[in-house]
Amino acid sequence: MTDVKCSVDNCRYNNDLECEADTIQVAKNFLGENDMEVGMMGKDSSDSAQTKCVTFKPGNK
């Protein structure tokens, strides 16, 4: 599998900034803004909508 780097450090699949999920699903930009940076969504993620990664699950970090 291709290595996927991820900065969402509170996801249960994140191990040293690399995603270890078996399958990764990324959603389309739900706001319809093509120039938006992910960092604009906020620092602390609590659900997949805040990461654009449908695979996201809150972890114990």
C-alpha positions as CSV (number, residue, x, y, z in Angstrom):
1,M,0.0,0.0,0.0
2,T,1.1,3.6,-0.6
3,D,2.3,5.5,2.5
4,V,-0.3,8.2,3.4
5,K,1.0,11.1,5.5
6,C,-1.6,12.6,7.9
7,S,-1.4,15.5,10.3
8,V,-4.6,14.6,12.2
9,D,-2.8,13.3,15.2
10,N,-6.0,12.4,17.2
11,C,-7.1,9.8,14.8
12,R,-6.9,6.2,15.9
13,Y,-5.3,5.2,12.6
14,N,-2.5,7.8,12.9
15,N,0.9,6.4,13.9
16,D,3.7,8.9,13.9
17,L,1.9,11.0,11.2
18,E,1.3,8.0,8.9
19,C,-2.2,6.5,8.3
20,E,-2.4,2.8,9.1
21,A,-6.0,2.2,8.1
22,D,-6.6,-0.7,5.7
23,T,-8.8,1.4,3.5
24,I,-8.9,5.2,3.2
25,Q,-11.9,7.2,2.0
26,V,-11.5,10.9,1.4
27,A,-14.6,13.1,0.8
28,K,-15.1,15.8,-1.7
29,N,-14.9,19.4,-0.4
30,F,-18.3,19.8,1.2
31,L,-18.2,23.6,1.2
32,G,-17.6,23.8,-2.6
33,E,-14.5,25.9,-2.1
34,N,-11.6,24.7,-4.2
35,D,-9.0,27.0,-2.7
36,M,-9.6,26.2,1.0
37,E,-6.7,24.8,2.9
38,V,-7.4,21.9,5.3
39,G,-5.7,23.9,8.1
40,M,-8.6,26.4,8.0
41,M,-11.0,23.8,9.4
42,G,-9.6,24.0,12.9
43,K,-6.9,22.4,15.0
44,D,-8.8,19.7,16.9
45,S,-10.9,17.2,15.0
46,S,-13.7,15.3,16.6
47,D,-15.4,13.7,13.5
48,S,-14.6,12.9,9.9
49,A,-16.3,16.0,8.5
50,Q,-13.6,18.1,10.2
51,T,-10.8,16.2,8.4
52,K,-12.3,15.4,4.9
53,C,-11.3,11.8,5.7
54,V,-14.3,9.6,6.0
55,T,-12.0,6.9,7.5
56,F,-11.2,9.2,10.6
57,K,-12.1,7.7,14.0
58,P,-11.2,9.6,17.2
59,G,-8.3,7.9,19.0
60,N,-6.9,7.9,22.5
61,K,-4.1,10.3,21.9
